[in-house]
């Protein structure tokens, strides 16, 4: 499997438009889920009196599964075509969508944007929000799946209507719709997902999976950028020493490298690198590795630190300017608000020192300078001061470490990217 290029893909779109069912169908038809697992899901769906939900259960069965300690965590279920090795991140609701998208282990390279063709559905509030969010977070490769075609008798006119509506929305945000395939599908019945369907004989284009293979370009591996490894855990292993573990976001780590961890400033030398319990001579972007570092103790490195090379160390911010979009907040956000910012593996309380400007999320134009407050749905540029040293990078330099989620009261309040940084001395 290592030979195929890897693509991380998310599903986006309004909450009841059939995202999970569509993914369940993709996984089932691609052979990633065995028929007996599927039967188990069907029985469960009957038990829950939701007979049409068996495919959704493939993705959504998780909560009970985790509680029962079963191992089929289908949240990040891989499947492959002749061309790519895909990992799907199914993001059920808004909250998880954002958290997965920004702080999840994988950054999405592309999205399946799901819009329901069912009468009375089409483009809705959350469809719009997810579209903005994809734009703010820099996901530009989209496949539009016009789902639930079975509910409108596979009517071409309805497909054209919903496609037009979706195109208008995406264009208004700044997507180039000439590069986005619009594919009529039924996740529930399986029409046009993996297999062509006679029900959609009028449609001459590719199936969903063909459109994905034809449209998506794998991301260029950021090996030319400076090394950045956000540390997830640090272990002290008898007879080996201190072993930080994390995913290489950018750059290349080699045995013998001198490394520095920020914000602590601890330095050491890489003695060995392991991936999946095999020794490696180097680690590249996307690799999850453990690496033994001589010259540091377990207490010197913790989750949230970022490893880099001393000649281009991770950037510790005294303050930074960011662009955010407010996803959900019960009241309003004003200067002085101090929620928790999640960036890489770090979660640090940061104070929003000033709201510089409210901006139009579609165009980036300033709507209002120095507004008194911002609320759900608003996009803004803000100045932020972390309450303790924190590593962040500029979007223009290392986008992988410029994205963050803002959480408060147990939910994701906002999402954003770092535009500029004042470095800590």
N, C-alpha and C positions, 0 to 999 in steps of 0.2 A: 504493500500500500504506500510505502514511502515515496515511490516514484511519481505518483500523480500529484500535480499541484494542489495545495490545500486552499479551500475557500470557506470562510465563515459567513453564514447567511442568516439574516433574521427575518422574521415575519412581522409585518407592521400592518396597522389598519384598525378599524373600529372593533369594539369588543365582541359583538355577536356576528361578525361577518364570516366566520368559519375558518379562522386561521389554523386552529389546532386540528380540525378535521382534515384540512388540506394537507398539513404536514404528516398526519397519521397515514393518509393515503399515499403520499410520496414515499414514506418509509416502507409501507406495506408492499406497494407495487415494485419498489426497487429491491425487495427481498431482504431488507434490513430487519424486518420483524417477521418472526416465523409464524406460520398459520396457527400453531397451537397457542402462541401468545395472543394472537388476534382473537381466537375463540374465547380465551379467558376474559378479554376485554368485552366481547359481545355479551357474555353471561353477566358480567358486572353491570353493563349498560342496562340490561333488562332488569336486573335487581334494583337499580336506581330509577327504574321507569323512564329511562331516556334512550329508547331504542335507536335513535338515529345518531347517538353520540359515540358509537364504539370507536371511531377513529380518533375523536377528540380525546377519548380516555387514554389513548396511547400516550399522548403528551401530558394530559392533566391528571392521570392516575397517581402522579408523584406524591402528593401529600400523604395519602394512605400508605403508599409504598414505603416511603421513608420511615413512617411510623412503625410499619411492620418489619422494617429491616430487610425488605426484599432488595435485590440488587439492580432490578431493571430501571435504572434512572435514565429515562428517555429524554431528559431535558436537553442534553447535548448529544443527540443521536447521530452518528455519522452514517452516510450512505455514499456510494460512489457511482459515477457514470463512466463511460469509456474515457472521458476527458478529465474529470476533476474528482477530488475527494472532498465531499461537502460535510460540514458540520452545521447542523441547524440549531439556532438558539431560538426556542419558541418563547416569546415573551407574552404571557397571558394578558395581564392587565397593565394599566399605565405604570403603576409603581414598579413592578418587576421589570417591565419593558425598559425603563430608564436605567434601573440599577444594573440589569444585565448588560445593557448596551454600553454603559460607560465604565462600570467597575467590574463587569464580568471578565472572566479570564480572557475571553476572546473579543477582539474588536471586529465588528462586522465589516466585511468587504463589500457586501451587496445586500439588497433586501428584496423579498417578495412582498409587494404592496397589495394587500387583499381588499377588494371592494365588492360588496354584495350586490348582485343584480336583482335580488328579490324586490318585489313591488313595495315601495315605501322605505326601502333601505338606501342604497346608493351612497353618495358622499355625505358623511355626517361629521359632527364636531370632532370626535376623536380621530377620524380619518385625517382631518386637517391638522390636528395637533401632532400626530405621528409624522405627517409629511414635513412639517416645520422642523421637528426634532431631527429627522434624518438629514435635513439640510444643514442645520446648526452643527451637527456632529460630523459633517463631511462625508456622508454616505451618498455617492452620486450614481452608483450602478443599481438601477431598479428594473424589476420585471413586474408589470401590473397584471394581477390575476383577477379577472372579473368572475367571481365565484357564484355558486348557487344557481347556475344556469338551468338546472333541473326544475327550479321552482317557477320559472317563467316559460316552461315548455321549450327551452332552447331557442328563444325568439331572437333573431338577429337584430331587430329594431331596438329591443331593450339593451342588447349588448352595445350597440352603437351609442345609445343615449348615455349609458353609464360611463362608457369609455370617454365620450366627449366631456362629461362633467368632471371626470378624473383628470383628463388632460388639462382642462382649464385651471383646476386647482394646482397641479404640479407646475404648469407654466408660470402661474402667478407668483410662485415661490422661487422660481429661477431654475427649475430643472429643464434640460433640453429633451422635450418629449419625442423628438424625432429619433432619439436613440433608445427609447423605452418601448419594448414590445407589449402589446395589450392582448392577453390571451383569455378566451372564454373557457371556463372550467366548471366542473362540479366535483368538489372534493368528496362529497358524500357518495356519489355514484361512480366517481372515477373517470368521468369524461375528460379526455384531453389533458390529463395530468401526466401520466406516463405513456398512455396509449391513445392513439387517434380514436375519434368517436363518430359513428354514423349519425348520432343525434345532432352533431354540429357539422353536417356535410357542407353547409354554406361557407364554413370557415376554412380558408386555404393555408393558414399560417402554421407555425410550429406548435407542438405540444408545450406544456409548461417546462418540462425538463429539457426539451430541445432548445427552447428560448433561453433557458439559464445557461446551457453550454455555449450557445452562440453569442450571447451578449456579454457575459461576465469575463472580465480580464483579471487574472490573478494579480494580487498586489506585488509590487516589486519589493523584494526583501531589503529592509533598510540596513544592509550590512555596511554601507558607506557612512552611516551616521555614528556619532560617538556611542560607546558602550553604555547601556542603561539596563540594569536588572533590579526591579523593585523586589525587595526581600519579603517572602511570605512567612517564613519561619526560620529560626536558627536552631540547629541541633548540636549537641556536644556528644561525639561518638567516641567511645573508649578505643584507644589504640589508633584513632584517626585524627581527632581534634575537632575544631569548630567547623561546622558545615552549614552555611546559609543555603536556603532553597528558594528558587524563584524562576520566573519566566523571562527569558531574554527578550526585551522589547526592541532594542536596536543595537547595532554593532556586533562585534565578535569577541568572545571570551576564549583565551587560550591558556593551556597549562603553562606555568612560568610567568604569567602576567602579574605585574604589580597592580593592586586595586585599592580604591578608596571607597569608604561607605559614608554617604552624607545623609542627614545632617551631623552625624556623630563625629566624622573626621577620622575614624579608625582606618588604618592602612595595613596591608599584609600582602602575601604572595600566594598565588593559586598553585596548590600542590597537585590537585587532581580534580577531574570533572566527571560526574556520573549522570547518566540519563537512563531511566528504566533499569537501574542496577547494572548498567554496563559502563565501563570506563570509556571516556571520549577524550580526544586530544583538543577538541574545541566545541563551543556551543554557539549556535546562530539564532537569529530572531525566530521566535515561536517555540524554541526548545524550552521545556521545563526541566531544570537541572538542579542538582545539589553539587556544590563545589567546596572543597576543603581549602581553607585559607590559613596559612601559617602566619603567626605574629598577632593574631587577635584572639580574644576570649569570647565565650558565649555571651557575656554581658555587654560586649562592645557593639554587637549588631542585633537589631530587633526588627520585627515586622514593621514595614513603613519606611525603613531605610532604603536607599537606592545605591546600588553598586556601579562604579564607573572606573575609568582609568585616571590616574593622577594628573595626566597632562590635559584632560578635558573632563573635569569632575562634574557630577550632577549639580544642578543649580539650586542653591538654597535661597529662598525668597524672603526678603525683609517685608516686601509688599508686592502686590501684582495687580494688573488691570485685566479684567476678564469680560467676556460677553456671555450673558446667561439668558435662558428662557425660563420663566416661572411656570412650572407645570401644575402645581396645586398648592395653595396656601389658604388657610381658613380666613385670614384677614388680609393685611397688606404687609409688605416688607419696606422698612425704612432704614436710614443710616443708623448704625449702632447695633443692628441685628447680628447675633453671633451664633450661627448654626454650625454643624459639622460638615466639613468638606472632605469628600472621598476622592483621592487621586492616586492612581497606582494602587499600592497596598496600604497607603497611609490614610488615617482618618483623624483629622485635626480640626479643632474648633477655630474658626476664622471670623474676624469681625468685618462686616461690610462697612467700611469707613465712609464711603460716599457713593451715591448713585450719580454717575457722571451724566448719563443721558438715557432717555427712553428711545429705543430704536424700532424701526419697522423690520420685523423678522424676515420679510420677503426681500427687501432691498438693502437693508443695513443703513438706510438714511435716518438721520436724527429726527425724531418727532418732537421731543421736548428736552431742553437742556436742564440739568439739575432738578428733576421732578422730586416732589416731597416723598412720594412712595411709588412702589410698583406692585402689581397684583397678578393673580393667575392669568396666564395667557400673554403677559407682557414680555418683551425682550428688552434687555438693557445692557449698558456698559457700566461696570462697577469697579471701585478701587477697594482692594481687600488686604487686611493685615492679619496674617496667621498669629495665633496666640502663642505658638512655640515654633521653633525652626521647622521648615517644611520644604521638601524638594518638589518643585514644579518646573515645567519647561514651556517655552513659547510655542504656540501653534506653528509658527513659521519655521522653527528649528527642529523640534522633536514632537510632532503632533501626538505620538503615542502617550506622552506624559503631560499633555496639555489639557486633556479632557477630565472633567470632574463632575461628580454629582453632589448636590447639597441636600443633606438630610436633617430632618428635625421632627420630633413628635412621632417617631417610628415610620416616617414616610419620606419619599424623595420629593423635595419641595421644588428643586430647580436643577438644571443641567447646564454645563457651559464649557467654554474653552478659554485658556490663558492667552492673552494677546501680548502682554508686555510685563517685564519683571524688573523690580529694583532689588539687586542682589544684596544679601546680608554680608556684612563685612567679615 
